[in-house]
Amino acid sequence: MTSKTEGLSEAKEQAKDYRLRKRYKITLADYNRMLKEQHYKCFICGKLHKECKNGLCVDHNHKTGRVRGLLCQYCNRRIVGRIGDDKRRMQGLVQYISKQLKEDKKWV
């Protein structure tokens, strides 16, 4: 591997690549590309990956295995994890929040 992930030794880099390949069917290079595309931030809340103890989590559909993006642990477990892979609920949440953002002018 040519480009090192920030602060990872070669052995840790290889171990992370192995885990990503085995669990999510992506390489460390794929993960790093996604990280760069997301500007090194959680896709939902914008928390920097450096602020996360173990970096950003790989969010994926548990039924299909499709990788959706990188999230901080809070967003991955508490927001997306609670909804699960239920498309109807996710669409409902998006509609609900969108409506509230339009109607509540004092929402900060």
Summary of the structure (lengths in Angstrom):
residues: 108
radius of gyration: 16.0
end to end distance: 43.7
largest distance: 51.8
contacts: 248
relative contact order: 0.10
helix: 52%
strand: 10%
